[in-house]
Amino acid sequence: MNDFDPGDLERITAQAEQMLARAEELKSEIDVAVGRGEAADGQVRVAAGASGRLTEVVLAPRAMRLDSQKLAEAVLEAAQRAQDDVAMQVDEIMTGTLGAGMTGADLLNDSDGFGNALESFGQSVEERLQAMEERRRDPR
């Protein structure tokens, strides 16, 4: 009995194309996410991108009055807050799109996390398409 419908392949292909297009949109949203953090009563401000890389460090003139240890601690604290902020933004983007599976922390811990997720998705689609093609050829 042949339970393969050629329309299935078209439907799955169309869904895969839509998902890949959404994945590209998602990547664009993540690429522009910026986290911000402050410390020392706002005298130290830091921004970080979705990769976790710092993109801006601002030290107010009053921050220079801190001793070197306190200033270093404030910079580190602001950087961690910025990284936490961008991770939360990425989590929200991912959860809104993919559900609760992948988090921003996953992406930040793996600099190629999004690429790996996209590759994994592509492999999954390819495996399903191959299985359908095999069923079409040999419907046993």
N, CA, C and O atoms as CSV, one atom per row, in Angstrom:
chain,resi,resn,atom,element,x,y,z
A,1,MET,N,N,0.834,-1.180,0.000
A,1,MET,CA,C,0.000,0.000,0.000
A,1,MET,C,C,0.877,1.241,0.000
A,1,MET,O,O,1.790,1.352,0.818
A,2,ASN,N,N,0.618,2.156,-0.889
A,2,ASN,CA,C,1.424,3.359,-1.029
A,2,ASN,C,C,0.759,4.494,-0.257
A,2,ASN,O,O,-0.303,4.980,-0.644
A,3,ASP,N,N,1.399,4.916,0.849
A,3,ASP,CA,C,0.832,6.005,1.633
A,3,ASP,C,C,1.567,7.324,1.367
A,3,ASP,O,O,1.408,8.296,2.105
A,4,PHE,N,N,2.359,7.337,0.320
A,4,PHE,CA,C,3.077,8.554,-0.052
A,4,PHE,C,C,2.211,9.408,-0.967
A,4,PHE,O,O,1.665,8.928,-1.961
A,5,ASP,N,N,2.099,10.651,-0.620
A,5,ASP,CA,C,1.376,11.609,-1.455
A,5,ASP,C,C,2.398,12.618,-1.958
A,5,ASP,O,O,3.053,13.274,-1.148
A,6,PRO,N,N,2.557,12.763,-3.280
A,6,PRO,CA,C,3.532,13.719,-3.814
A,6,PRO,C,C,3.332,15.126,-3.253
A,6,PRO,O,O,4.283,15.904,-3.176
A,7,GLY,N,N,2.127,15.447,-2.871
A,7,GLY,CA,C,1.861,16.755,-2.265
A,7,GLY,C,C,2.576,16.923,-0.933
A,7,GLY,O,O,2.882,18.041,-0.518
A,8,ASP,N,N,2.845,15.789,-0.258
A,8,ASP,CA,C,3.575,15.851,1.016
A,8,ASP,C,C,4.948,16.478,0.824
A,8,ASP,O,O,5.373,17.324,1.611
A,9,LEU,N,N,5.636,16.054,-0.230
A,9,LEU,CA,C,6.974,16.571,-0.486
A,9,LEU,C,C,6.927,18.070,-0.754
A,9,LEU,O,O,7.770,18.818,-0.259
A,10,GLU,N,N,5.952,18.507,-1.528
A,10,GLU,CA,C,5.813,19.932,-1.809
A,10,GLU,C,C,5.495,20.708,-0.539
A,10,GLU,O,O,6.045,21.783,-0.301
A,11,ARG,N,N,4.608,20.156,0.267
A,11,ARG,CA,C,4.224,20.822,1.515
A,11,ARG,C,C,5.417,20.924,2.458
A,11,ARG,O,O,5.659,21.979,3.044
A,12,ILE,N,N,6.162,19.833,2.607
A,12,ILE,CA,C,7.322,19.833,3.497
A,12,ILE,C,C,8.391,20.779,2.978
A,12,ILE,O,O,9.020,21.494,3.758
A,13,THR,N,N,8.600,20.790,1.679
A,13,THR,CA,C,9.583,21.697,1.091
A,13,THR,C,C,9.186,23.142,1.344
A,13,THR,O,O,10.031,23.962,1.705
A,14,ALA,N,N,7.921,23.462,1.162
A,14,ALA,CA,C,7.442,24.832,1.402
A,14,ALA,C,C,7.613,25.210,2.872
A,14,ALA,O,O,8.027,26.327,3.183
A,15,GLN,N,N,7.296,24.278,3.777
A,15,GLN,CA,C,7.475,24.551,5.202
A,15,GLN,C,C,8.945,24.762,5.537
A,15,GLN,O,O,9.289,25.658,6.307
A,16,ALA,N,N,9.807,23.940,4.960
A,16,ALA,CA,C,11.244,24.074,5.214
A,16,ALA,C,C,11.744,25.428,4.724
A,16,ALA,O,O,12.538,26.082,5.400
A,17,GLU,N,N,11.284,25.844,3.562
A,17,GLU,CA,C,11.696,27.141,3.025
A,17,GLU,C,C,11.219,28.275,3.922
A,17,GLU,O,O,11.952,29.238,4.144
A,18,GLN,N,N,9.994,28.168,4.440
A,18,GLN,CA,C,9.478,29.190,5.351
A,18,GLN,C,C,10.294,29.220,6.637
A,18,GLN,O,O,10.614,30.291,7.153
A,19,MET,N,N,10.626,28.045,7.148
A,19,MET,CA,C,11.393,27.982,8.388
A,19,MET,C,C,12.808,28.529,8.188
A,19,MET,O,O,13.337,29.208,9.068
A,20,LEU,N,N,13.415,28.242,7.055
A,20,LEU,CA,C,14.747,28.777,6.787
A,20,LEU,C,C,14.708,30.295,6.632
A,20,LEU,O,O,15.616,30.993,7.085
A,21,ALA,N,N,13.661,30.801,5.996
A,21,ALA,CA,C,13.516,32.253,5.856
A,21,ALA,C,C,13.354,32.888,7.238
A,21,ALA,O,O,13.948,33.928,7.520
A,22,ARG,N,N,12.551,32.262,8.094
A,22,ARG,CA,C,12.364,32.788,9.456
A,22,ARG,C,C,13.659,32.698,10.245
A,22,ARG,O,O,13.956,33.581,11.049
A,23,ALA,N,N,14.427,31.648,10.026
A,23,ALA,CA,C,15.708,31.501,10.720
A,23,ALA,C,C,16.655,32.633,10.335
A,23,ALA,O,O,17.391,33.139,11.182
A,24,GLU,N,N,16.642,33.031,9.075
A,24,GLU,CA,C,17.479,34.151,8.630
A,24,GLU,C,C,17.012,35.453,9.284
A,24,GLU,O,O,17.830,36.273,9.700
A,25,GLU,N,N,15.687,35.639,9.373
A,25,GLU,CA,C,15.149,36.824,10.052
A,25,GLU,C,C,15.576,36.819,11.514
A,25,GLU,O,O,15.963,37.849,12.065
A,26,LEU,N,N,15.502,35.661,12.125
A,26,LEU,CA,C,15.878,35.496,13.520
A,26,LEU,C,C,17.339,35.861,13.718
A,26,LEU,O,O,17.688,36.564,14.667
A,27,LYS,N,N,18.181,35.387,12.832
A,27,LYS,CA,C,19.612,35.701,12.915
A,27,LYS,C,C,19.819,37.200,12.821
A,27,LYS,O,O,20.642,37.757,13.548
A,28,SER,N,N,19.085,37.864,11.937
A,28,SER,CA,C,19.204,39.316,11.798
A,28,SER,C,C,18.792,40.027,13.084
A,28,SER,O,O,19.436,40.991,13.501
A,29,GLU,N,N,17.720,39.549,13.710
A,29,GLU,CA,C,17.270,40.143,14.969
A,29,GLU,C,C,18.323,39.972,16.053
A,29,GLU,O,O,18.587,40.893,16.825
A,30,ILE,N,N,18.915,38.801,16.105
A,30,ILE,CA,C,19.922,38.516,17.124
A,30,ILE,C,C,21.185,39.334,16.871
A,30,ILE,O,O,21.808,39.828,17.811
A,31,ASP,N,N,21.558,39.476,15.612
A,31,ASP,CA,C,22.774,40.218,15.269
A,31,ASP,C,C,22.734,41.661,15.754
A,31,ASP,O,O,23.782,42.235,16.049
A,32,VAL,N,N,21.552,42.257,15.845
A,32,VAL,CA,C,21.463,43.668,16.252
A,32,VAL,C,C,21.133,43.827,17.747
A,32,VAL,O,O,21.040,44.952,18.237
A,33,ALA,N,N,20.960,42.735,18.459
A,33,ALA,CA,C,20.662,42.822,19.897
A,33,ALA,C,C,21.884,43.392,20.638
A,33,ALA,O,O,23.024,43.000,20.387
A,34,VAL,N,N,21.611,44.318,21.547
A,34,VAL,CA,C,22.667,44.939,22.349
A,34,VAL,C,C,22.222,44.937,23.803
A,34,VAL,O,O,21.139,45.420,24.134
A,35,GLY,N,N,23.065,44.391,24.660
A,35,GLY,CA,C,22.786,44.407,26.089
A,35,GLY,C,C,23.539,45.551,26.740
A,35,GLY,O,O,24.627,45.924,26.300
A,36,ARG,N,N,22.958,46.098,27.782
A,36,ARG,CA,C,23.595,47.212,28.486
A,36,ARG,C,C,23.669,46.908,29.971
A,36,ARG,O,O,22.766,46.306,30.553
A,37,GLY,N,N,24.767,47.341,30.563
A,37,GLY,CA,C,24.948,47.149,31.995
A,37,GLY,C,C,25.642,48.353,32.603
A,37,GLY,O,O,26.433,49.033,31.950
A,38,GLU,N,N,25.331,48.603,33.864
A,38,GLU,CA,C,25.933,49.722,34.590
A,38,GLU,C,C,26.432,49.248,35.934
A,38,GLU,O,O,25.982,48.233,36.465
A,39,ALA,N,N,27.377,50.006,36.474
A,39,ALA,CA,C,27.881,49.747,37.826
A,39,ALA,C,C,28.383,51.076,38.391
A,39,ALA,O,O,28.442,52.082,37.685
A,40,ALA,N,N,28.735,51.060,39.646
A,40,ALA,CA,C,29.253,52.248,40.340
A,40,ALA,C,C,28.316,53.438,40.152
A,40,ALA,O,O,28.727,54.519,39.731
A,41,ASP,N,N,27.050,53.205,40.475
A,41,ASP,CA,C,26.038,54.262,40.392
A,41,ASP,C,C,25.969,54.902,39.001
A,41,ASP,O,O,25.780,56.112,38.876
A,42,GLY,N,N,26.124,54.080,37.960
A,42,GLY,CA,C,26.026,54.570,36.597
A,42,GLY,C,C,27.290,55.224,36.063
A,42,GLY,O,O,27.303,55.728,34.940
A,43,GLN,N,N,28.337,55.218,36.848
A,43,GLN,CA,C,29.587,55.842,36.408
A,43,GLN,C,C,30.352,54.966,35.417
A,43,GLN,O,O,31.217,55.447,34.685
A,44,VAL,N,N,30.022,53.671,35.403
A,44,VAL,CA,C,30.619,52.731,34.459
A,44,VAL,C,C,29.477,52.104,33.675
A,44,VAL,O,O,28.569,51.507,34.253
A,45,ARG,N,N,29.528,52.246,32.339
A,45,ARG,CA,C,28.489,51.696,31.473
A,45,ARG,C,C,29.149,50.853,30.383
A,45,ARG,O,O,30.176,51.230,29.818
A,46,VAL,N,N,28.535,49.705,30.104
A,46,VAL,CA,C,29.091,48.773,29.126
A,46,VAL,C,C,27.958,48.281,28.225
A,46,VAL,O,O,26.824,48.115,28.673
A,47,ALA,N,N,28.280,48.052,26.957
A,47,ALA,CA,C,27.346,47.442,26.008
A,47,ALA,C,C,28.004,46.174,25.464
A,47,ALA,O,O,29.222,46.112,25.291
A,48,ALA,N,N,27.170,45.162,25.198
A,48,ALA,CA,C,27.672,43.889,24.655
A,48,ALA,C,C,26.731,43.415,23.563
A,48,ALA,O,O,25.515,43.587,23.649
A,49,GLY,N,N,27.314,42.813,22.532
A,49,GLY,CA,C,26.537,42.227,21.441
A,49,GLY,C,C,26.109,40.819,21.789
A,49,GLY,O,O,26.470,40.292,22.841
A,50,ALA,N,N,25.339,40.211,20.902
A,50,ALA,CA,C,24.791,38.876,21.150
A,50,ALA,C,C,25.879,37.816,21.281
A,50,ALA,O,O,25.656,36.776,21.901
A,51,SER,N,N,27.048,38.067,20.707
A,51,SER,CA,C,28.150,37.104,20.839
A,51,SER,C,C,28.776,37.181,22.227
A,51,SER,O,O,29.578,36.325,22.598
A,52,GLY,N,N,28.410,38.209,22.994
A,52,GLY,CA,C,29.004,38.421,24.306
A,52,GLY,C,C,30.167,39.390,24.253
A,52,GLY,O,O,30.671,39.827,25.288
A,53,ARG,N,N,30.587,39.721,23.052
A,53,ARG,CA,C,31.713,40.643,22.863
A,53,ARG,C,C,31.291,42.049,23.283
A,53,ARG,O,O,30.211,42.516,22.922
A,54,LEU,N,N,32.152,42.718,24.048
A,54,LEU,CA,C,31.862,44.081,24.472
A,54,LEU,C,C,31.976,45.013,23.279
A,54,LEU,O,O,32.923,44.927,22.497
A,55,THR,N,N,31.002,45.905,23.145
A,55,THR,CA,C,31.001,46.835,22.020
A,55,THR,C,C,31.230,48.271,22.465
A,55,THR,O,O,31.517,49.141,21.642
A,56,GLU,N,N,31.106,48.525,23.770
A,56,GLU,CA,C,31.292,49.883,24.267
A,56,GLU,C,C,31.567,49.834,25.765
A,56,GLU,O,O,30.938,49.073,26.501
A,57,VAL,N,N,32.508,50.650,26.198
A,57,VAL,CA,C,32.784,50.846,27.617
A,57,VAL,C,C,32.886,52.350,27.835
A,57,VAL,O,O,33.695,53.027,27.201
A,58,VAL,N,N,32.052,52.868,28.742
A,58,VAL,CA,C,32.047,54.300,29.022
A,58,VAL,C,C,32.344,54.494,30.504
A,58,VAL,O,O,31.665,53.951,31.375
A,59,LEU,N,N,33.384,55.289,30.760
A,59,LEU,CA,C,33.747,55.623,32.129
A,59,LEU,C,C,33.487,57.111,32.326
A,59,LEU,O,O,34.105,57.945,31.664
A,60,ALA,N,N,32.581,57.441,33.229
A,60,ALA,CA,C,32.305,58.845,33.530
A,60,ALA,C,C,33.510,59.415,34.272
A,60,ALA,O,O,34.247,58.674,34.922
A,61,PRO,N,N,33.710,60.711,34.177
A,61,PRO,CA,C,34.864,61.316,34.859
A,61,PRO,C,C,34.944,60.949,36.344
A,61,PRO,O,O,36.036,60.736,36.872
A,62,ARG,N,N,33.806,60.878,37.009
A,62,ARG,CA,C,33.824,60.524,38.441
A,62,ARG,C,C,34.319,59.101,38.677
A,62,ARG,O,O,34.840,58.803,39.751
A,63,ALA,N,N,34.161,58.212,37.683
A,63,ALA,CA,C,34.633,56.831,37.846
A,63,ALA,C,C,36.140,56.803,38.024
A,63,ALA,O,O,36.676,55.874,38.629
A,64,MET,N,N,36.820,57.794,37.511
A,64,MET,CA,C,38.283,57.827,37.605
A,64,MET,C,C,38.753,58.123,39.027
A,64,MET,O,O,39.941,58.009,39.327
A,65,ARG,N,N,37.827,58.501,39.896
A,65,ARG,CA,C,38.169,58.737,41.302
A,65,ARG,C,C,38.225,57.443,42.094
A,65,ARG,O,O,38.749,57.408,43.208
A,66,LEU,N,N,37.681,56.374,41.513
A,66,LEU,CA,C,37.724,55.073,42.187
A,66,LEU,C,C,39.148,54.544,42.162
A,66,LEU,O,O,39.899,54.801,41.221
A,67,ASP,N,N,39.517,53.797,43.209
A,67,ASP,CA,C,40.845,53.165,43.151
A,67,ASP,C,C,40.819,52.069,42.087
A,67,ASP,O,O,39.745,51.632,41.675
A,68,SER,N,N,41.973,51.633,41.650
A,68,SER,CA,C,42.059,50.711,40.510
A,68,SER,C,C,41.277,49.420,40.750
A,68,SER,O,O,40.662,48.897,39.821
A,69,GLN,N,N,41.289,48.904,41.962
A,69,GLN,CA,C,40.549,47.669,42.271
A,69,GLN,C,C,39.049,47.881,42.133
A,69,GLN,O,O,38.363,47.063,41.520
A,70,LYS,N,N,38.534,48.964,42.694
A,70,LYS,CA,C,37.094,49.265,42.619
A,70,LYS,C,C,36.667,49.538,41.172
A,70,LYS,O,O,35.582,49.130,40.759
A,71,LEU,N,N,37.509,50.220,40.413
A,71,LEU,CA,C,37.198,50.501,39.019
A,71,LEU,C,C,37.153,49.197,38.219
A,71,LEU,O,O,36.247,48.995,37.411
A,72,ALA,N,N,38.116,48.327,38.440
A,72,ALA,CA,C,38.139,47.038,37.741
A,72,ALA,C,C,36.891,46.226,38.084
A,72,ALA,O,O,36.282,45.624,37.199
A,73,GLU,N,N,36.511,46.203,39.348
A,73,GLU,CA,C,35.309,45.470,39.769
A,73,GLU,C,C,34.056,46.061,39.114
A,73,GLU,O,O,33.163,45.325,38.696
A,74,ALA,N,N,34.000,47.390,39.028
A,74,ALA,CA,C,32.833,48.048,38.424
A,74,ALA,C,C,32.752,47.724,36.930
A,74,ALA,O,O,31.664,47.470,36.413
A,75,VAL,N,N,33.883,47.731,36.239
A,75,VAL,CA,C,33.888,47.399,34.811
A,75,VAL,C,C,33.428,45.964,34.618
A,75,VAL,O,O,32.616,45.681,33.738
A,76,LEU,N,N,33.945,45.059,35.438
A,76,LEU,CA,C,33.552,43.651,35.338
A,76,LEU,C,C,32.062,43.482,35.632
A,76,LEU,O,O,31.374,42.757,34.914
A,77,GLU,N,N,31.564,44.130,36.659
A,77,GLU,CA,C,30.146,44.037,37.005
A,77,GLU,C,C,29.262,44.577,35.875
A,77,GLU,O,O,28.265,43.950,35.517
A,78,ALA,N,N,29.618,45.724,35.317
A,78,ALA,CA,C,28.835,46.300,34.219
A,78,ALA,C,C,28.868,45.390,32.996
A,78,ALA,O,O,27.855,45.222,32.317
A,79,ALA,N,N,30.033,44.802,32.714
A,79,ALA,CA,C,30.155,43.891,31.566
A,79,ALA,C,C,29.280,42.659,31.766
A,79,ALA,O,O,28.608,42.220,30.833
A,80,GLN,N,N,29.282,42.106,32.955
A,80,GLN,CA,C,28.447,40.928,33.225
A,80,GLN,C,C,26.970,41.269,33.108
A,80,GLN,O,O,26.188,40.470,32.593
A,81,ARG,N,N,26.588,42.432,33.575
A,81,ARG,CA,C,25.186,42.849,33.451
A,81,ARG,C,C,24.797,43.033,31.983
A,81,ARG,O,O,23.694,42.665,31.578
A,82,ALA,N,N,25.700,43.600,31.192
A,82,ALA,CA,C,25.426,43.784,29.764
A,82,ALA,C,C,25.274,42.433,29.075
A,82,ALA,O,O,24.376,42.249,28.253
A,83,GLN,N,N,26.147,41.493,29.406
A,83,GLN,CA,C,26.066,40.160,28.813
A,83,GLN,C,C,24.791,39.444,29.250
A,83,GLN,O,O,24.158,38.758,28.447
A,84,ASP,N,N,24.412,39.597,30.512
A,84,ASP,CA,C,23.153,39.002,30.980
A,84,ASP,C,C,21.962,39.629,30.257
A,84,ASP,O,O,21.011,38.936,29.894
A,85,ASP,N,N,22.024,40.945,30.052
A,85,ASP,CA,C,20.936,41.651,29.385
A,85,ASP,C,C,20.774,41.165,27.944
A,85,ASP,O,O,19.654,40.887,27.513
A,86,VAL,N,N,21.863,41.060,27.200
A,86,VAL,CA,C,21.755,40.619,25.810
A,86,VAL,C,C,21.336,39.150,25.745
A,86,VAL,O,O,20.595,38.764,24.840
A,87,ALA,N,N,21.796,38.332,26.683
A,87,ALA,CA,C,21.377,36.924,26.709
A,87,ALA,C,C,19.869,36.832,26.932
A,87,ALA,O,O,19.201,35.996,26.322
A,88,MET,N,N,19.329,37.688,27.805
A,88,MET,CA,C,17.889,37.693,28.056
A,88,MET,C,C,17.129,38.127,26.792
A,88,MET,O,O,16.079,37.568,26.474
A,89,GLN,N,N,17.658,39.111,26.085
A,89,GLN,CA,C,17.018,39.551,24.845
A,89,GLN,C,C,17.006,38.426,23.807
A,89,GLN,O,O,16.001,38.198,23.134
A,90,VAL,N,N,18.126,37.735,23.691
A,90,VAL,CA,C,18.207,36.627,22.733
A,90,VAL,C,C,17.254,35.515,23.149
A,90,VAL,O,O,16.602,34.906,22.300
A,91,ASP,N,N,17.168,35.244,24.459
A,91,ASP,CA,C,16.217,34.239,24.956
A,91,ASP,C,C,14.798,34.595,24.525
A,91,ASP,O,O,14.042,33.736,24.070
A,92,GLU,N,N,14.448,35.865,24.672
A,92,GLU,CA,C,13.103,36.304,24.298
A,92,GLU,C,C,12.865,36.139,22.796
A,92,GLU,O,O,11.790,35.709,22.377
A,93,ILE,N,N,13.856,36.476,22.000
A,93,ILE,CA,C,13.733,36.320,20.549
A,93,ILE,C,C,13.563,34.851,20.202
A,93,ILE,O,O,12.678,34.493,19.425
A,94,MET,N,N,14.404,34.001,20.774
A,94,MET,CA,C,14.374,32.576,20.462
A,94,MET,C,C,13.088,31.932,20.969
A,94,MET,O,O,12.475,31.140,20.253
A,95,THR,N,N,12.676,32.255,22.180
A,95,THR,CA,C,11.469,31.665,22.750
A,95,THR,C,C,10.250,32.081,21.946
A,95,THR,O,O,9.346,31.276,21.724
A,96,GLY,N,N,10.222,33.321,21.512
A,96,GLY,CA,C,9.102,33.810,20.714
A,96,GLY,C,C,9.021,33.133,19.360
A,96,GLY,O,O,7.946,33.051,18.766
A,97,THR,N,N,10.141,32.654,18.873
A,97,THR,CA,C,10.179,32.052,17.540
A,97,THR,C,C,10.183,30.535,17.587
A,97,THR,O,O,9.408,29.885,16.885
A,98,LEU,N,N,11.046,29.972,18.405
A,98,LEU,CA,C,11.235,28.524,18.398
A,98,LEU,C,C,10.618,27.807,19.589
A,98,LEU,O,O,10.603,26.577,19.626
A,99,GLY,N,N,10.118,28.541,20.544
A,99,GLY,CA,C,9.636,27.905,21.752
A,99,GLY,C,C,10.760,27.889,22.776
A,99,GLY,O,O,11.754,28.599,22.622
A,100,ALA,N,N,10.613,27.103,23.791
A,100,ALA,CA,C,11.541,27.148,24.915
A,100,ALA,C,C,12.765,26.264,24.744
A,100,ALA,O,O,13.444,25.994,25.734
A,101,GLY,N,N,13.080,25.805,23.555
A,101,GLY,CA,C,14.189,24.877,23.369
A,101,GLY,C,C,15.567,25.479,23.496
A,101,GLY,O,O,16.367,24.985,24.290
A,102,MET,N,N,15.884,26.526,22.751
A,102,MET,CA,C,17.219,27.110,22.726
A,102,MET,C,C,17.196,28.443,23.442
A,102,MET,O,O,16.231,29.198,23.330
A,103,THR,N,N,18.257,28.735,24.176
A,103,THR,CA,C,18.317,29.985,24.913
A,103,THR,C,C,19.463,30.851,24.424
A,103,THR,O,O,20.369,30.381,23.736
A,104,GLY,N,N,19.408,32.115,24.789
A,104,GLY,CA,C,20.493,33.027,24.466
A,104,GLY,C,C,21.787,32.590,25.098
A,104,GLY,O,O,22.858,32.752,24.513
A,105,ALA,N,N,21.697,32.030,26.304
A,105,ALA,CA,C,22.913,31.537,26.956
A,105,ALA,C,C,23.557,30.445,26.110
A,105,ALA,O,O,24.782,30.373,26.020
A,106,ASP,N,N,22.738,29.593,25.487
A,106,ASP,CA,C,23.290,28.561,24.597
A,106,ASP,C,C,24.080,29.217,23.478
A,106,ASP,O,O,25.175,28.769,23.136
A,107,LEU,N,N,23.529,30.266,22.916
A,107,LEU,CA,C,24.214,30.953,21.818
A,107,LEU,C,C,25.490,31.619,22.292
A,107,LEU,O,O,26.512,31.564,21.608
A,108,LEU,N,N,25.440,32.254,23.470
A,108,LEU,CA,C,26.619,32.946,23.964
A,108,LEU,C,C,27.721,31.981,24.356
A,108,LEU,O,O,28.902,32.305,24.234
A,109,ASN,N,N,27.353,30.803,24.825
A,109,ASN,CA,C,28.351,29.809,25.202
A,109,ASN,C,C,28.960,29.135,23.991
A,109,ASN,O,O,30.047,28.564,24.086
A,110,ASP,N,N,28.294,29.188,22.870
A,110,ASP,CA,C,28.783,28.583,21.628
A,110,ASP,C,C,28.721,29.667,20.571
A,110,ASP,O,O,27.647,29.966,20.047
A,111,SER,N,N,29.867,30.261,20.251
A,111,SER,CA,C,29.873,31.410,19.351
A,111,SER,C,C,29.232,31.096,18.008
A,111,SER,O,O,28.826,32.007,17.286
A,112,ASP,N,N,29.139,29.827,17.671
A,112,ASP,CA,C,28.504,29.454,16.411
A,112,ASP,C,C,27.175,28.748,16.687
A,112,ASP,O,O,26.694,27.972,15.862
A,113,GLY,N,N,26.589,29.025,17.854
A,113,GLY,CA,C,25.374,28.325,18.263
A,113,GLY,C,C,24.234,28.438,17.288
A,113,GLY,O,O,23.565,27.445,17.002
A,114,PHE,N,N,23.996,29.617,16.773
A,114,PHE,CA,C,22.900,29.781,15.832
A,114,PHE,C,C,23.174,29.000,14.561
A,114,PHE,O,O,22.286,28.337,14.025
A,115,GLY,N,N,24.409,29.082,14.081
A,115,GLY,CA,C,24.775,28.325,12.885
A,115,GLY,C,C,24.608,26.835,13.097
A,115,GLY,O,O,24.157,26.120,12.202
A,116,ASN,N,N,24.974,26.362,14.287
A,116,ASN,CA,C,24.811,24.937,14.597
A,116,ASN,C,C,23.336,24.551,14.637
A,116,ASN,O,O,22.952,23.491,14.141
A,117,ALA,N,N,22.512,25.413,15.230
A,117,ALA,CA,C,21.077,25.124,15.291
A,117,ALA,C,C,20.480,25.101,13.890
A,117,ALA,O,O,19.666,24.235,13.569
A,118,LEU,N,N,20.885,26.051,13.063
A,118,LEU,CA,C,20.381,26.114,11.693
A,118,LEU,C,C,20.839,24.887,10.902
A,118,LEU,O,O,20.066,24.307,10.139
A,119,GLU,N,N,22.091,24.502,11.091
A,119,GLU,CA,C,22.615,23.312,10.397
A,119,GLU,C,C,21.868,22.062,10.848
A,119,GLU,O,O,21.525,21.212,10.026
A,120,SER,N,N,21.614,21.948,12.148
A,120,SER,CA,C,20.883,20.803,12.676
A,120,SER,C,C,19.475,20.739,12.090
A,120,SER,O,O,18.985,19.669,11.728
A,121,PHE,N,N,18.837,21.903,12.005
A,121,PHE,CA,C,17.505,21.952,11.408
A,121,PHE,C,C,17.560,21.497,9.955
A,121,PHE,O,O,16.723,20.710,9.514
A,122,GLY,N,N,18.544,21.992,9.216
A,122,GLY,CA,C,18.690,21.619,7.812
A,122,GLY,C,C,18.899,20.124,7.645
A,122,GLY,O,O,18.341,19.515,6.732
A,123,GLN,N,N,19.700,19.530,8.519
A,123,GLN,CA,C,19.926,18.095,8.453
A,123,GLN,C,C,18.643,17.324,8.732
A,123,GLN,O,O,18.359,16.318,8.082
A,124,SER,N,N,17.873,17.803,9.703
A,124,SER,CA,C,16.620,17.152,10.036
A,124,SER,C,C,15.665,17.171,8.851
A,124,SER,O,O,15.037,16.160,8.535
A,125,VAL,N,N,15.557,18.321,8.199
A,125,VAL,CA,C,14.679,18.432,7.031
A,125,VAL,C,C,15.175,17.506,5.930
A,125,VAL,O,O,14.389,16.800,5.299
A,126,GLU,N,N,16.484,17.514,5.704
A,126,GLU,CA,C,17.052,16.677,4.650
A,126,GLU,C,C,16.788,15.191,4.928
A,126,GLU,O,O,16.447,14.438,4.015
A,127,GLU,N,N,16.945,14.775,6.180
A,127,GLU,CA,C,16.683,13.375,6.538
A,127,GLU,C,C,15.222,13.007,6.284
A,127,GLU,O,O,14.931,11.918,5.789
A,128,ARG,N,N,14.317,13.904,6.618
A,128,ARG,CA,C,12.892,13.633,6.397
A,128,ARG,C,C,12.567,13.544,4.908
A,128,ARG,O,O,11.789,12.693,4.478
A,129,LEU,N,N,13.171,14.430,4.138
A,129,LEU,CA,C,12.937,14.389,2.696
A,129,LEU,C,C,13.489,13.096,2.091
A,129,LEU,O,O,12.860,12.507,1.212
A,130,GLN,N,N,14.657,12.655,2.557
A,130,GLN,CA,C,15.232,11.404,2.069
A,130,GLN,C,C,14.339,10.221,2.433
A,130,GLN,O,O,14.131,9.323,1.617
A,131,ALA,N,N,13.813,10.220,3.652
A,131,ALA,CA,C,12.939,9.129,4.086
A,131,ALA,C,C,11.671,9.095,3.230
A,131,ALA,O,O,11.198,8.023,2.854
A,132,MET,N,N,11.133,10.261,2.930
A,132,MET,CA,C,9.929,10.298,2.092
A,132,MET,C,C,10.236,9.805,0.686
A,132,MET,O,O,9.433,9.086,0.091
A,133,GLU,N,N,11.387,10.183,0.153
A,133,GLU,CA,C,11.770,9.743,-1.186
A,133,GLU,C,C,11.953,8.225,-1.210
A,133,GLU,O,O,11.555,7.567,-2.171
A,134,GLU,N,N,12.554,7.670,-0.157
A,134,GLU,CA,C,12.726,6.217,-0.083
A,134,GLU,C,C,11.373,5.514,-0.003
A,134,GLU,O,O,11.180,4.468,-0.624
A,135,ARG,N,N,10.446,6.078,0.751
A,135,ARG,CA,C,9.105,5.492,0.839
A,135,ARG,C,C,8.393,5.578,-0.506
A,135,ARG,O,O,7.635,4.680,-0.873
A,136,ARG,N,N,8.636,6.644,-1.225
A,136,ARG,CA,C,8.005,6.795,-2.535
A,136,ARG,C,C,8.549,5.711,-3.495
A,136,ARG,O,O,7.790,5.120,-4.263
A,137,ARG,N,N,9.841,5.466,-3.441
A,137,ARG,CA,C,10.448,4.466,-4.333
A,137,ARG,C,C,10.065,3.049,-3.956
A,137,ARG,O,O,9.832,2.210,-4.827
A,138,ASP,N,N,10.000,2.781,-2.659
A,138,ASP,CA,C,9.700,1.441,-2.174
A,138,ASP,C,C,8.621,1.524,-1.122
A,138,ASP,O,O,8.932,1.588,0.067
A,139,PRO,N,N,7.355,1.525,-1.520
A,139,PRO,CA,C,6.252,1.786,-0.594
A,139,PRO,C,C,5.916,0.632,0.346
A,139,PRO,O,O,4.913,0.703,1.055
A,140,ARG,N,N,6.711,-0.413,0.373
A,140,ARG,CA,C,6.387,-1.575,1.239
A,140,ARG,C,C,6.172,-1.180,2.618
A,140,ARG,O,O,5.894,-2.028,3.466
